[in-house]
Amino acid sequence: MSKSFPVLLQPSGMRFDAPAGTSVLLAAQAAGIKLPSSCRNGTCRACMCLMLDGSVVYGIEWPGLSRDEKEDGWILPCVAQPASALEIQVPLAVPLEPAAPAPRPLTGARR
């Protein structure tokens, strides 16, 4: 069974669980939370946010963050995988909008 870690988003207070080996961005989406993102491969920095507590791992050395930024706690949720419980600052996190229902064809006689 895969281990998962709790993630707390600030300042919204939204929470979700992120499975080990899954990016924070994908885990948030699976929990119905939209985080800022664009390229999803660690280069555009649209998702960059500050990790207040916890630790993450990356599969490769991502070019989107400098050594100083990493040391200051900045992470790229699109490619960061949780290695512990996380608290991250994501001011633009919002609940995903529910999908609009598919239009139903009109049936029956019109009056």
All heavy atoms as an XYZ file, in Angstrom:
811
protein
N       0.845     -1.198      0.000
C       0.000      0.000      0.000
C       0.880      1.247      0.000
O       1.848      1.336      0.750
C      -0.904     -0.022      1.237
C      -1.873      1.113      1.283
S      -3.082      0.823      2.589
C      -3.369      2.485      3.084
N       0.561      2.193     -0.837
C       1.353      3.405     -0.984
C       1.101      4.363      0.185
O      -0.019      4.534      0.636
C       0.968      4.062     -2.308
O       1.423      5.373     -2.363
N       2.165      4.993      0.631
C       2.075      5.956      1.722
C       1.601      7.294      1.148
O       1.911      7.631      0.013
C       3.472      6.102      2.345
C       3.526      6.976      3.565
C       4.901      6.848      4.210
C       5.045      7.749      5.399
N       4.272      7.369      6.555
N       0.825      8.035      1.940
C       0.454      9.379      1.510
C       0.684     10.341      2.656
O       0.779      9.949      3.819
C      -0.992      9.436      1.015
O      -1.880      9.208      2.067
N       0.795     11.613      2.302
C       1.134     12.654      3.268
C       0.075     13.750      3.242
O      -0.376     14.147      2.166
C       2.498     13.264      2.927
C       3.615     12.261      2.924
C       4.056     11.693      1.740
C       4.215     11.873      4.109
C       5.091     10.768      1.728
C       5.246     10.946      4.116
C       5.686     10.389      2.931
N      -0.311     14.277      4.412
C      -1.265     15.389      4.436
C      -0.605     16.683      3.956
O       0.565     16.929      4.246
C      -1.667     15.487      5.910
C      -0.530     14.880      6.666
C       0.090     13.856      5.757
N      -1.358     17.461      3.194
C      -0.880     18.751      2.691
C      -1.866     19.821      3.147
O      -3.073     19.674      2.967
C      -0.776     18.752      1.151
C      -0.300     20.112      0.635
C       0.148     17.645      0.668
N      -1.341     20.884      3.744
C      -2.142     22.029      4.187
C      -1.755     23.224      3.334
O      -0.566     23.548      3.218
C      -1.878     22.325      5.672
C      -2.452     23.621      6.233
C      -3.974     23.649      6.127
C      -2.007     23.819      7.675
N      -2.749     23.870      2.712
C      -2.515     25.058      1.893
C      -2.823     26.302      2.699
O      -3.863     26.387      3.347
C      -3.393     25.017      0.637
C      -3.248     23.784     -0.254
C      -4.204     23.883     -1.435
C      -1.823     23.612     -0.727
N      -1.930     27.273      2.639
C      -2.143     28.554      3.293
C      -2.290     29.622      2.219
O      -1.669     29.508      1.176
C      -0.954     28.894      4.220
C      -0.761     27.930      5.362
C      -1.908     27.961      6.377
O      -2.938     28.609      6.181
N      -1.733     27.221      7.452
N      -3.063     30.656      2.395
C      -3.844     30.959      3.604
C      -5.244     30.364      3.609
O      -6.011     30.603      4.532
C      -3.919     32.485      3.548
C      -3.982     32.788      2.077
C      -3.104     31.743      1.418
N      -5.605     29.554      2.590
C      -6.991     29.071      2.471
C      -7.365     28.053      3.543
O      -8.538     27.898      3.865
C      -7.208     28.446      1.093
O      -6.437     27.251      0.978
N      -6.376     27.297      4.053
C      -6.677     26.243      5.021
C      -7.172     24.965      4.374
O      -7.526     24.012      5.060
N      -7.197     24.913      3.019
C      -7.625     23.690      2.339
C      -6.594     22.593      2.601
O      -5.402     22.878      2.731
C      -7.783     23.918      0.834
C      -8.985     24.773      0.490
S      -9.285     24.893     -1.303
C      -8.130     26.188     -1.743
N      -7.096     21.355      2.689
C      -6.232     20.206      2.960
C      -6.522     19.084      1.985
O      -7.648     18.938      1.525
C      -6.495     19.666      4.377
C      -6.181     20.628      5.483
C      -6.626     20.056      6.850
N      -6.382     20.998      7.902
C      -5.259     21.038      8.621
N      -4.308     20.161      8.396
N      -5.103     21.934      9.566
N      -5.489     18.286      1.707
C      -5.658     17.071      0.907
C      -4.503     16.140      1.217
O      -3.523     16.540      1.837
C      -5.740     17.395     -0.594
C      -4.506     18.054     -1.162
C      -3.499     17.295     -1.749
C      -4.357     19.432     -1.121
C      -2.365     17.897     -2.278
C      -3.229     20.042     -1.639
C      -2.230     19.273     -2.226
N      -4.635     14.889      0.798
C      -3.569     13.915      0.957
C      -2.856     13.739     -0.376
O      -3.503     13.630     -1.419
C      -4.112     12.567      1.430
C      -4.530     12.605      2.891
O      -3.945     13.399      3.652
O      -5.434     11.849      3.268
N      -1.529     13.712     -0.320
C      -0.715     13.525     -1.518
C       0.035     12.205     -1.403
O       0.858     12.042     -0.514
C       0.272     14.681     -1.670
N      -0.259     11.243     -2.281
C       0.453      9.966     -2.249
C       1.930     10.148     -2.583
O       2.277     10.973     -3.434
C      -0.232      9.130     -3.331
C      -1.528      9.813     -3.605
C      -1.306     11.267     -3.300
N       2.788      9.391     -1.917
C       4.214      9.395     -2.256
C       4.349      9.007     -3.725
O       3.604      8.161     -4.222
C       4.958      8.417     -1.362
N       5.256      9.658     -4.441
C       5.459      9.344     -5.848
C       4.528     10.084     -6.787
O       4.615      9.923     -7.999
N       3.631     10.900     -6.249
C       2.702     11.704     -7.052
C       3.029     13.174     -6.831
O       3.312     13.583     -5.710
C       1.244     11.443     -6.614
O       0.952     10.069     -6.793
C       0.263     12.269     -7.414
N       2.984     13.971     -7.885
C       3.284     15.393     -7.709
C       2.212     16.051     -6.842
O       1.051     15.623     -6.821
C       3.375     16.113     -9.061
O       2.090     16.319     -9.607
N       2.624     17.087     -6.133
C       1.697     17.831     -5.285
C       0.567     18.408     -6.137
O      -0.593     18.390     -5.738
C       2.452     18.937     -4.513
C       1.491     19.831     -3.735
C       3.496     18.320     -3.571
N       0.889     18.867     -7.345
C      -0.118     19.439     -8.240
C      -1.192     18.410     -8.608
O      -2.392     18.694     -8.504
C       0.551     19.980     -9.510
C      -0.397     20.571    -10.551
C      -1.015     21.858    -10.052
C       0.321     20.802    -11.859
N      -0.771     17.209     -9.012
C      -1.748     16.183     -9.394
C      -2.577     15.724     -8.201
O      -3.779     15.480     -8.327
C      -1.048     14.985    -10.041
C      -0.516     15.220    -11.456
C       0.190     13.966    -11.963
C      -1.631     15.627    -12.397
N      -1.947     15.615     -7.031
C      -2.685     15.212     -5.834
C      -3.737     16.266     -5.474
O      -4.857     15.929     -5.089
C      -1.727     14.994     -4.663
N      -3.397     17.545     -5.620
C      -4.362     18.613     -5.349
C      -5.533     18.521     -6.320
O      -6.696     18.605     -5.920
C      -3.686     19.982     -5.452
N      -5.238     18.329     -7.609
C      -6.311     18.221     -8.603
C      -7.215     17.035     -8.302
O      -8.430     17.139     -8.428
C      -5.721     18.098    -10.008
C      -5.133     19.397    -10.488
C      -4.483     19.275    -11.858
O      -4.042     18.210    -12.260
N      -4.413     20.386    -12.561
N      -6.625     15.913     -7.904
C      -7.425     14.728     -7.575
C      -8.336     14.996     -6.386
O      -9.401     14.399     -6.265
C      -6.509     13.540     -7.277
N      -7.927     15.939     -5.512
C      -8.725     16.296     -4.336
C      -9.698     17.444     -4.639
O     -10.377     17.931     -3.737
C      -7.797     16.676     -3.180
N      -9.733     17.891     -5.905
C     -10.669     18.953     -6.276
C     -10.160     20.352     -5.991
O     -10.941     21.282     -5.819
N      -8.832     20.522     -5.963
C      -8.237     21.837     -5.688
C      -7.374     22.241     -6.873
O      -6.542     21.468     -7.349
C      -7.387     21.797     -4.403
C      -8.276     21.433     -3.211
C      -6.683     23.137     -4.169
C      -7.505     21.110     -1.945
N      -7.587     23.463     -7.356
C      -6.810     23.980     -8.486
C      -5.668     24.832     -7.958
O      -5.895     25.804     -7.246
C      -7.713     24.812     -9.401
C      -6.996     25.399    -10.606
C      -7.999     26.117    -11.498
C      -7.407     26.851    -12.657
N      -6.229     26.336    -13.275
N      -4.448     24.453     -8.328
C      -3.267     25.251     -8.015
C      -2.797     25.916     -9.305
O      -3.017     25.379    -10.390
C      -2.136     24.360     -7.472
C      -2.435     23.530     -6.232
C      -1.186     22.751     -5.807
C      -2.917     24.389     -5.090
N      -2.155     27.067     -9.194
C      -1.632     27.694    -10.415
C      -0.672     26.734    -11.121
O       0.130     26.073    -10.465
C      -0.876     28.918     -9.892
C      -1.410     29.164     -8.521
C      -1.842     27.832     -7.990
N      -0.765     26.646    -12.441
C       0.161     25.803    -13.203
C       0.076     26.176    -14.673
O      -0.880     26.804    -15.110
C      -0.163     24.324    -13.027
O      -1.389     23.995    -13.642
N       1.109     25.762    -15.413
C       1.087     25.962    -16.851
C       1.795     24.803    -17.537
O       1.150     23.919    -18.067
C       1.735     27.301    -17.216
O       1.668     27.504    -18.610
N       3.142     24.773    -17.472
C       3.875     23.788    -18.267
C       3.809     22.369    -17.701
O       3.900     21.413    -18.447
C       5.340     24.206    -18.395
S       6.336     23.940    -16.903
N       3.710     22.228    -16.395
C       3.656     20.936    -15.703
C       4.927     20.117    -15.819
O       4.925     18.927    -15.583
C       2.458     20.096    -16.162
C       1.151     20.766    -15.847
C       0.001     20.033    -16.477
N      -1.236     20.722    -16.135
C      -2.090     20.285    -15.240
N      -1.869     19.184    -14.588
N      -3.184     20.961    -14.973
N       6.048     20.753    -16.198
C       7.300     20.003    -16.248
C       8.448     20.696    -15.525
O       9.601     20.349    -15.696
C       7.688     19.664    -17.696
C       8.030     20.906    -18.497
O       8.268     21.978    -17.959
N       8.057     20.758    -19.812
N       8.124     21.705    -14.704
C       9.128     22.327    -13.853
C       9.948     23.430    -14.471
O      10.945     23.840    -13.892
N       9.544     23.941    -15.637
C      10.358     24.983    -16.255
C       9.733     26.382    -16.247
O      10.446     27.363    -16.203
C      10.724     24.622    -17.713
O       9.532     24.387    -18.438
C      11.615     23.399    -17.763
N       8.405     26.496    -16.258
C       7.795     27.826    -16.430
C       7.668     28.613    -15.123
O       7.521     29.817    -15.147
C       6.432     27.714    -17.100
S       5.102     27.206    -15.989
N       7.682     27.917    -13.984
C       7.610     28.527    -12.653
C       6.229     29.093    -12.300
O       6.075     29.748    -11.280
C       8.683     29.611    -12.489
C      10.074     29.070    -12.618
C      11.131     30.162    -12.785
N      11.139     31.151    -11.753
C      12.015     31.206    -10.749
N      12.947     30.294    -10.654
N      11.963     32.176     -9.869
N       5.200     28.837    -13.098
C       3.864     29.354    -12.803
C       3.329     28.798    -11.482
O       2.554     29.450    -10.795
C       2.888     29.029    -13.929
N       3.747     27.588    -11.121
C       3.217     26.939     -9.916
C       4.068     27.205     -8.673
O       3.712     26.795     -7.579
C       3.102     25.432    -10.135
S       4.695     24.584    -10.303
N       5.215     27.866     -8.837
C       6.172     28.040     -7.743
C       5.500     28.575     -6.482
O       4.731     29.539     -6.537
C       7.274     29.001     -8.197
C       8.456     29.050     -7.290
S       9.816     29.905     -8.115
C      10.004     31.278     -7.014
N       5.755     27.920     -5.360
C       5.191     28.383     -4.100
C       6.156     28.084     -2.953
O       7.106     27.315     -3.107
C       3.814     27.776     -3.846
S       3.819     26.006     -3.654
N       5.901     28.713     -1.829
C       6.786     28.609     -0.674
C       6.341     27.467      0.228
O       5.180     27.409      0.638
C       6.774     29.931      0.099
C       7.784     30.081      1.229
C       9.214     29.946      0.700
C       7.614     31.425      1.901
N       7.271     26.561      0.527
C       7.002     25.469      1.456
C       7.311     25.980      2.859
O       8.445     26.344      3.164
C       7.868     24.255      1.112
C       7.647     23.069      2.013
S       8.495     21.574      1.415
C      10.192     22.158      1.253
N       6.274     26.045      3.701
C       6.430     26.546      5.061
C       6.922     25.457      6.002
O       7.595     25.739      6.988
C       5.097     27.114      5.565
C       4.492     28.209      4.682
C       3.100     28.575      5.162
C       5.392     29.437      4.650
N       6.546     24.207      5.716
C       6.958     23.096      6.556
C       6.919     21.813      5.746
O       6.056     21.652      4.887
C       6.030     22.983      7.779
C       6.565     22.033      8.834
O       7.799     21.952      8.998
O       5.749     21.366      9.486
N       7.858     20.910      6.016
C       7.871     19.617      5.349
C       9.029     19.485      4.386
O       9.932     20.324      4.343
N       8.991     18.411      3.591
C      10.045     18.199      2.603
C       9.463     17.512      1.371
O       8.473     16.790      1.457
C      11.189     17.368      3.190
O      10.719     16.101      3.578
N      10.091     17.796      0.231
C       9.682     17.213     -1.036
C      10.918     16.620     -1.722
O      12.051     16.942     -1.364
C       9.020     18.256     -1.982
C       7.735     18.795     -1.387
C       9.985     19.380     -2.322
N      10.657     15.764     -2.701
C      11.729     15.213     -3.526
C      11.378     15.447     -4.988
O      10.204     15.601     -5.337
C      11.954     13.700     -3.263
C      12.448     13.475     -1.850
C      10.693     12.900     -3.520
N      12.414     15.484     -5.807
C      12.249     15.648     -7.254
C      12.897     14.451     -7.933
O      13.938     13.967     -7.493
C      12.927     16.929     -7.744
C      12.304     18.192     -7.200
C      12.850     18.844     -6.094
C      11.172     18.743     -7.788
C      12.277     20.002     -5.596
C      10.600     19.901     -7.296
C      11.159     20.525     -6.206
O      10.592     21.669     -5.718
N      12.296     13.965     -9.028
C      12.847     12.842     -9.758
C      14.167     13.166    -10.436
O      15.041     12.325    -10.554
N      14.317     14.425    -10.908
C      15.569     14.887    -11.507
C      15.837     16.292    -10.994
O      15.001     16.883    -10.310
C      15.514     14.889    -13.059
C      14.487     15.907    -13.562
C      15.255     13.506    -13.611
C      14.545     16.161    -15.055
N      16.978     16.838    -11.318
C      17.315     18.204    -10.912
C      16.536     19.165    -11.812
O      16.806     19.275    -13.001
C      18.820     18.434    -11.072
C      19.315     19.692    -10.420
C      19.216     19.680     -8.907
O      19.218     18.591     -8.300
O      19.124     20.776     -8.323
N      15.518     19.836    -11.260
C      14.647     20.673    -12.093
C      15.279     22.025    -12.340
O      15.775     22.665    -11.422
C      13.271     20.835    -11.423
C      12.621     19.511    -11.332
C      12.556     18.702    -10.239
C      12.015     18.766    -12.384
N      11.940     17.519    -10.557
C      11.601     17.535    -11.855
C      11.787     19.035    -13.726
C      10.968     16.567    -12.632
C      11.146     18.077    -14.485
C      10.748     16.863    -13.931
N      15.252     22.481    -13.591
C      15.880     23.756    -13.930
C      15.095     24.965    -13.456
O      15.606     26.071    -13.483
C      15.921     23.717    -15.464
C      14.773     22.836    -15.850
C      14.661     21.806    -14.744
N      13.876     24.783    -13.009
C      13.024     25.923    -12.680
C      13.352     26.641    -11.391
O      12.809     27.700    -11.126
N      14.232     26.084    -10.542
C      14.568     26.717     -9.270
C      16.079     26.841     -9.130
O      16.818     25.914     -9.439
C      14.063     25.873     -8.091
C      12.567     25.790     -7.866
C      12.266     24.794     -6.747
C      11.986     27.145     -7.539
N      16.519     27.995     -8.618
C      17.945     28.154     -8.315
C      18.246     27.488     -6.972
O      17.342     27.183     -6.187
C      18.292     29.645     -8.233
O      17.704     30.204     -7.069
N      19.507     27.275     -6.707
C      19.919     26.691     -5.426
C      19.425     27.566     -4.263
O      18.924     27.069     -3.271
C      21.438     26.562     -5.387
C      21.964     25.933     -4.111
C      23.487     25.890     -4.067
N      24.082     25.318     -5.268
C      24.264     24.019     -5.470
N      23.910     23.167     -4.546
N      24.821     23.595     -6.580
N      19.547     28.892     -4.405
C      19.104     29.806     -3.340
C      17.606     29.689     -3.106
O      17.145     29.702     -1.972
C      19.449     31.260     -3.677
C      20.938     31.556     -3.553
O      21.661     30.738     -2.931
O      21.368     32.594     -4.080
N      16.827     29.595     -4.192
C      15.373     29.464     -4.043
C      15.026     28.179     -3.308
O      14.174     28.168     -2.420
C      14.690     29.504     -5.416
C      14.679     30.898     -6.022
C      14.262     30.908     -7.482
O      14.430     29.895     -8.193
O      13.757     31.952     -7.914
N      15.690     27.075     -3.664
C      15.444     25.805     -2.974
C      15.781     25.934     -1.495
O      15.027     25.468     -0.638
C      16.258     24.683     -3.608
C      15.756     24.249     -4.962
C      16.629     23.128     -5.516
C      16.219     22.784     -6.926
N      17.101     21.761     -7.507
N      16.920     26.559     -1.199
C      17.327     26.732      0.201
C      16.348     27.611      0.965
O      16.157     27.439      2.167
C      18.749     27.297      0.275
C      19.798     26.287     -0.138
C      21.199     26.879     -0.254
O      21.373     28.093      0.013
O      22.113     26.119     -0.630
N      15.707     28.557      0.273
C      14.726     29.442      0.914
C      13.354     28.788      1.051
O      12.432     29.384      1.597
C      14.591     30.757      0.136
C      15.822     31.641      0.274
O      16.625     31.411      1.215
O      15.980     32.554     -0.555
N      13.187     27.562      0.515
C      11.939     26.829      0.696
C      10.989     26.853     -0.483
O       9.867     26.366     -0.379
N      11.409     27.408     -1.618
C      10.526     27.449     -2.784
C      10.479     26.076     -3.432
O      11.493     25.380     -3.509
C      10.997     28.504     -3.785
C      10.853     29.879     -3.248
C      11.805     30.627     -2.628
C       9.664     30.664     -3.223
N      11.276     31.828     -2.226
C       9.971     31.884     -2.584
C       8.365     30.459     -3.690
C       9.022     32.884     -2.397
C       7.422     31.468     -3.504
C       7.750     32.659     -2.866
N       9.285     25.671     -3.874
C       9.105     24.385     -4.548
C       8.292     24.575     -5.821
O       7.635     25.607     -6.007
C       8.410     23.336     -3.638
C       6.971     23.758     -3.294
C       9.241     23.064     -2.383
C       6.140     22.666     -2.628
N       8.342     23.571     -6.684
C       7.531     23.530     -7.905
C       6.549     22.368     -7.748
O       6.901     21.216     -7.986
C       8.421     23.319     -9.134
C       9.436     24.425     -9.421
C      10.399     23.992    -10.513
C       8.742     25.723     -9.785
N       5.303     22.644     -7.314
C       4.338     21.571     -7.056
C       4.062     20.667     -8.257
O       3.666     19.524     -8.080
C       3.073     22.306     -6.638
C       3.556     23.611     -6.115
C       4.766     23.949     -6.941
N       4.301     21.150     -9.474
C       4.020     20.311    -10.646
C       4.972     19.130    -10.744
O       4.634     18.124    -11.360
C       4.046     21.129    -11.931
S       5.683     21.690    -12.445
N       6.148     19.235    -10.136
C       7.128     18.152    -10.192
C       7.615     17.719     -8.813
O       8.342     16.748     -8.693
C       8.335     18.527    -11.091
C       7.915     18.556    -12.559
C       8.950     19.846    -10.676
N       7.223     18.433     -7.757
C       7.625     18.080     -6.388
C       6.733     16.963     -5.863
O       5.512     17.027     -5.997
C       7.518     19.297     -5.476
N       7.352     15.957     -5.266
C       6.611     14.859     -4.653
C       6.813     14.935     -3.148
O       7.922     15.200     -2.687
C       7.121     13.515     -5.188
C       6.974     13.394     -6.684
C       7.676     12.160     -7.233
O       8.191     11.342     -6.498
N       7.683     12.039     -8.545
N       5.754     14.723     -2.361
C       5.897     14.862     -0.913
C       6.800     13.783     -0.331
O       6.761     12.634     -0.752
C       4.464     14.705     -0.404
C       3.797     13.850     -1.441
C       4.423     14.254     -2.746
N       7.627     14.186      0.645
C       8.450     13.235      1.391
C       8.068     13.269      2.866
O       8.618     12.544      3.674
C       9.930     13.566      1.214
N       7.107     14.147      3.208
C       6.604     14.288      4.574
C       5.291     15.060      4.494
O       4.878     15.471      3.412
C       7.604     15.062      5.441
O       7.602     16.438      5.065
N       4.670     15.284      5.646
C       3.519     16.190      5.684
C       4.008     17.559      5.209
O       5.155     17.939      5.466
C       2.967     16.281      7.098
N       3.150     18.286      4.481
C       3.546     19.577      3.910
C       2.604     20.682      4.340
O       1.401     20.465      4.484
C       3.518     19.519      2.376
C       4.463     18.568      1.670
C       4.191     18.600      0.167
C       5.901     18.935      1.961
N       3.174     21.859      4.488
C       2.395     23.095      4.603
C       2.994     24.041      3.588
O       4.190     24.338      3.644
C       2.492     23.677      6.012
C       1.655     24.926      6.184
C       1.667     25.482      7.604
O       2.251     24.848      8.500
O       1.087     26.570      7.803
N       2.179     24.455      2.615
C       2.691     25.321      1.558
C       1.813     26.553      1.395
O       0.615     26.512      1.637
C       2.848     24.575      0.212
C       1.551     23.920     -0.243
C       3.960     23.535      0.297
C       1.653     23.213     -1.580
N       2.462     27.628      1.003
C       1.765     28.900      0.819
C       1.383     29.027     -0.651
O       2.251     29.142     -1.519
C       2.681     30.045      1.233
C       1.998     31.375      1.310
C       2.896     32.394      1.999
O       4.061     32.173      2.234
N       2.322     33.530      2.312
N       0.068     28.960     -0.910
C      -0.455     29.037     -2.281
C      -1.661     29.976     -2.265
O      -2.802     29.528     -2.207
C      -0.881     27.646     -2.816
C      -1.134     27.712     -4.320
C       0.139     26.578     -2.503
N      -1.404     31.292     -2.323
C      -2.529     32.242     -2.223
C      -3.584     32.067     -3.311
O      -4.735     32.399     -3.092
C      -1.855     33.613     -2.347
C      -0.418     33.380     -2.031
C      -0.117     31.958     -2.407
N      -3.207     31.535     -4.474
C      -4.153     31.431     -5.590
C      -4.843     30.071     -5.678
O      -5.518     29.790     -6.664
C      -3.434     31.738     -6.913
C      -2.823     33.143     -7.003
C      -2.085     33.327     -8.323
C      -3.880     34.219     -6.828
N      -4.700     29.210     -4.669
C      -5.383     27.908     -4.680
C      -6.887     28.131     -4.562
O      -7.346     28.926     -3.739
C      -4.893     27.043     -3.523
N      -7.653     27.441     -5.397
C      -9.118     27.553     -5.357
C      -9.740     26.179     -5.577
O      -9.139     25.319     -6.221
C      -9.662     28.531     -6.436
C      -9.218     29.960     -6.165
C      -9.239     28.108     -7.833
N     -10.952     25.967     -5.061
C     -11.636     24.708     -5.371
C     -11.895     24.624     -6.870
O     -12.198     25.635     -7.506
C     -12.955     24.796     -4.597
C     -12.738     25.869     -3.578
C     -11.713     26.816     -4.166
N     -11.745     23.436     -7.431
C     -12.068     23.243     -8.846
C     -13.557     23.442     -9.037
O     -14.359     23.012     -8.217
C     -11.690     21.836     -9.301
C     -10.217     21.588     -9.570
C      -9.956     20.102     -9.780
C      -9.766     22.368    -10.786
N     -13.924     24.074    -10.135
C     -15.335     24.248    -10.452
C     -15.898     22.893    -10.862
O     -15.259     22.177    -11.637
C     -15.504     25.235    -11.612
C     -15.057     26.644    -11.280
C     -15.909     27.285    -10.208
O     -17.139     27.112    -10.230
O     -15.333     27.944     -9.329
N     -17.070     22.534    -10.369
C     -17.655     21.271    -10.845
C     -17.916     21.368    -12.340
O     -18.239     22.438    -12.848
C     -18.957     21.137    -10.055
C     -19.191     22.460     -9.417
C     -17.892     23.215     -9.410
N     -17.746     20.271    -13.031
C     -17.977     20.260    -14.477
C     -19.451     20.566    -14.750
O     -20.339     20.086    -14.048
C     -17.605     18.897    -15.048
N     -19.679     21.369    -15.756
C     -21.059     21.700    -16.129
C     -21.730     20.439    -16.661
O     -21.114     19.660    -17.384
C     -21.062     22.790    -17.180
N     -22.979     20.222    -16.305
C     -23.656     19.039    -16.833
C     -23.766     19.128    -18.357
O     -23.911     20.218    -18.903
C     -25.035     19.069    -16.181
C     -25.199     20.452    -15.655
C     -23.831     21.025    -15.456
N     -23.689     17.999    -19.012
C     -23.819     17.970    -20.471
C     -25.245     18.403    -20.845
O     -26.203     18.033    -20.174
C     -23.533     16.567    -20.981
N     -25.380     19.194    -21.912
C     -26.733     19.601    -22.307
C     -27.534     18.361    -22.716
O     -27.027     17.477    -23.368
C     -26.500     20.531    -23.494
C     -25.092     20.329    -23.915
C     -24.340     19.727    -22.768
N     -28.774     18.355    -22.257
C     -29.648     17.230    -22.602
C     -30.490     17.616    -23.799
O     -31.028     18.727    -23.859
C     -30.546     16.895    -21.412
C     -29.759     16.291    -20.269
C     -30.594     15.967    -19.058
N     -31.934     15.501    -19.374
C     -32.938     15.565    -18.521
N     -32.773     16.075    -17.325
N     -34.129     15.112    -18.846
N     -30.626     16.693    -24.740
C     -31.482     17.016    -25.895
C     -32.930     17.136    -25.432
O     -33.352     16.434    -24.513
C     -31.286     15.821    -26.824
C     -30.771     14.713    -25.958
C     -30.047     15.358    -24.805
N     -33.636     18.044    -26.044
C     -35.040     18.194    -25.744
C     -35.803     17.040    -26.363
O     -35.551     16.663    -27.509
C     -35.578     19.523    -26.290
C     -34.955     20.775    -25.664
C     -35.472     22.011    -26.371
C     -35.275     20.831    -24.184
N     -36.711     16.472    -25.616
C     -37.506     15.371    -26.160
C     -38.980     15.652    -25.887
O     -39.323     16.465    -25.044
C     -37.130     14.034    -25.487
O     -37.325     14.152    -24.099
C     -35.684     13.671    -25.772
N     -39.835     14.971    -26.604
C     -41.273     15.133    -26.392
C     -41.851     16.234    -27.244
O     -41.140     16.981    -27.907
N     -43.174     16.320    -27.200
C     -43.888     17.297    -28.018
C     -43.746     18.681    -27.420
O     -43.733     18.844    -26.214
C     -45.351     16.914    -28.121
N     -43.655     19.674    -28.270
C     -43.630     21.060    -27.811
C     -45.052     21.578    -27.759
O     -45.882     21.196    -28.576
C     -42.805     21.915    -28.757
C     -41.343     21.509    -28.689
C     -40.535     22.269    -29.684
N     -40.577     23.697    -29.392
C     -39.736     24.575    -29.885
N     -38.800     24.170    -30.686
N     -39.826     25.844    -29.588
N     -45.348     22.417    -26.852
C     -46.711     22.942    -26.745
C     -46.798     24.366    -27.157
O     -45.924     25.125    -27.040
C     -47.206     22.802    -25.315
C     -47.291     21.351    -24.959
C     -47.766     21.150    -23.582
N     -47.632     19.734    -23.332
C     -48.308     19.078    -22.430
N     -49.161     19.691    -21.697
N     -48.137     17.821    -22.250
